[in-house]
Amino acid sequence: MVFLDPPFRQNAHPDLLARLPRVLKPGARVHVEAPAPVEAADAWRELKRARAGQVSHQLLEWRADRSGLPGDV
């Protein structure tokens, strides 16, 4: 499980989501907090989406088969 909550003004979500797969096993989940829902690539599956005030919360699951790589989480 990864919790992703960088400062909103940096707009770092797209870059971080692109880098994460190198260290994730299939089925890994990522909780994202952002000012708006993030659009994730096809290999991500959105499990849940909610909003609390000005913060969007999403739970994503990594679906691509990347097993066997060093550093898998």
N, C-alpha and C positions, 0 to 999 in steps of 0.2 A: 504494500500500500504506500503510495506516494501522496503527500499533501503539497499542492502547488498553489502558492499564494504570494507571488512577487508583487512589488509595488505597482499599482494600477497604471500610473503615468508612464511606466517604462514600456508598456505594450510588449512584454517579453513572452507572453503565452505561446504564440505561434513558434518561435524559435525553441523554446523549452520543450514543447510537445514533439517537435521534430527530432530533438536530440535524445529524448528519453528512451526510445525503443532499443538503443544499443545496449541498455542495461536491464531490460525488462524481460521476464519470461511470459509466455502466453498466459492470459488470465490475470495478469497483474492489473491492479486497479489504481486509478489516479483521481484524487479529489481536487477539483479546480475551483478556485474562487476568482472572480473577475467582475468588472463592471457590467459586462454583457456576456451571454453564453458564447463559448468559443466554438469555432467550426473545426472539427477534427477530421483528419484524413480517414479514408475508408477502412484502414486497419484498426481504427478505434471504434468501439461500440458504446453509445451513450446508454447508461443504465438508469440514470435518474437526473432530473433537472428541477431546480427550485430557485426561489428568489426570497431574500430577506432584506427588506429595505432597498438599499442601493447596490447590494451584492448578489450576483448570480452564483449559484452553487451547482456543480455538475459532478457526477461520478461516471468516469470513463473506464472501459476495460480494453486492454491491449489484446488484440486477437491474432496478430500475425505469429507464425511459428518461428521464433528466434531462439529456441532452446539450444543449449550446448555452448553458448558464447561465454567467455570468461566475464565475470562481474555481474551475472544475472542476479536479479533481485527476486 
